[in-house]
Amino acid sequence: MKAALSAQMGQQLHLTPQLLQSIRLLQLDGLQLEQEIQRLLDTNPLLEIEDAVADAPEAGADSTEATVDTAAFDELPESSMWDVAGASWQDGDDDRMARVAAGESSDPQLRVLQRLALDLDDRELAVAAFWLDHCDEAGYLQAPLAQLQLRACAQFDIDAAGVEAIRQHLLQGEPAGMAAQDLRECLQAQLRSLDGTVPARHLAQRLLAGDLDALASHDYPALARLHDAEIADIREAVRLVLSLQPRPGDSLLPERSPVVVPDVVAWLADGQWRVALNPATSRRVNLNPVYEQVLADSGDAAQPLREMLQEARWFSRGLSMRYDTLLRTARVIIERQAAFLVRGEEAMAPLTLKEVAEEIGMHESTVSRITTGKYLQTPRGTFELKHFFAVRLDGASVSGQAVKAMVRRLIDAEPAGRPLADEAIAGLLSRQGVNIARRTVAKYREQLDIAPARERRRLGARQPQLARVG
């Protein structure tokens, strides 16, 4: 075997410690950044907090003609315009969301009954306690439903319908799915109880009503054929089912509720959009000038101190880079999506990471990091920066989000008792210059948590009957 030497030329990217730290600071969310700043302040005596007002960002030189202006901290609007509950700039109660409500019992079953006490009388609460007593740790009935109904009827002198109605209160209560007979009933109850708009809810309900073995096998092509849906929609519905809690009894312990604190605020003043960082999530640090001068004058300073000086410089520069990148990115987003902020979802313009990256002169990965987990407070609400990126619909000049909003508007305005089929909605959109397939309409409708036309028709037919009963 003959040995040989060969030379090759190539390029390799070497990430310096300073660059690695800058990248890491970009991707931290507000809470993580606060923890990182505090850690450095506690371990590095060369760092100190800088007064935010003293170093407020300056407005651009062409601010009189720009559609978006960078505001100084002292020009921020009243905090009541954009603060969120529990996240005020001067809110020192960090553990507010971790506390259990005053007077709430630590007994999980008793807490469930306390929630039901607003709707049930004492006798009905006793029946609810009966059901809870006959649930296992996971929250499922420990005996056949018919057997437990007979026992409850005899014990409380209530007919079967009354006993079952109270079990339904538990099923739809908090946590949803308690006192279910089996996994199917548990998950179906949880799907019905989800608040707000839940994409793919109706398709997920159809999957749960069908063969659970087929669902468990994750045979997406077969499920798509069975339910006349696209594979991508089936995957989304399956993900929704998998996100449910198969053991509702495990959910009885109180959980910490997340509080979103905006990183950037945008508001309209004198016909011009203004953008500024939230002082609560953009603390800046400086090197202590006295310590820095002493180290600079001392040529034989100890190595650990010099390492601290280097770390302090890198951190300060990385922090400034994060804030600058965040503010520049937010300005471009506000500029491109100003119509959305004024008119709503139907005005959401197509926008990609690449377009923003080109605008601010950075790489797409940098924009992706700085927009993940960062929130923008606007007069229309608080949104993650990722929300403003919208895919352009094929063959059209509008975004998918805008078309989805159009679908919602058409369904909201459909004639009573005559719901629009997906094909009809596609036809109406075509008249507006938006050409999409029926299945695309069905996909958007599922994402909006809107039932198919046949189900909406049945629901509309039931309303007059319910009104007469009432």
Secondary structure as UniProt FT lines:
FT   HELIX           17..27
FT   HELIX           30..43
FT   TURN            45..46
FT   STRAND          47..50
FT   HELIX           53..55
FT   TURN            61..65
FT   STRAND          68..70
FT   HELIX           73..75
FT   HELIX           79..81
FT   TURN            85..86
FT   TURN            89..90
FT   TURN            94..95
FT   HELIX           96..98
FT   TURN            102..103
FT   HELIX           108..116
FT   TURN            117..119
FT   HELIX           122..133
FT   TURN            137..138
FT   STRAND          140..141
FT   HELIX           145..156
FT   HELIX           160..172
FT   TURN            176..179
FT   HELIX           183..193
FT   TURN            199..200
FT   HELIX           201..209
FT   HELIX           212..216
FT   TURN            217..218
FT   HELIX           220..227
FT   HELIX           231..242
FT   HELIX           248..251
FT   STRAND          264..269
FT   TURN            270..271
FT   STRAND          272..277
FT   HELIX           279..281
FT   STRAND          284..287
FT   HELIX           289..297
FT   TURN            299..300
FT   HELIX           303..336
FT   HELIX           338..343
FT   HELIX           345..347
FT   HELIX           353..360
FT   HELIX           364..371
FT   TURN            372..373
FT   STRAND          375..378
FT   TURN            379..380
FT   STRAND          381..384
FT   HELIX           385..388
FT   TURN            394..395
FT   HELIX           400..412
FT   TURN            416..417
FT   HELIX           422..431
FT   TURN            432..433
FT   HELIX           438..447
FT   TURN            448..449
FT   HELIX           453..469
//
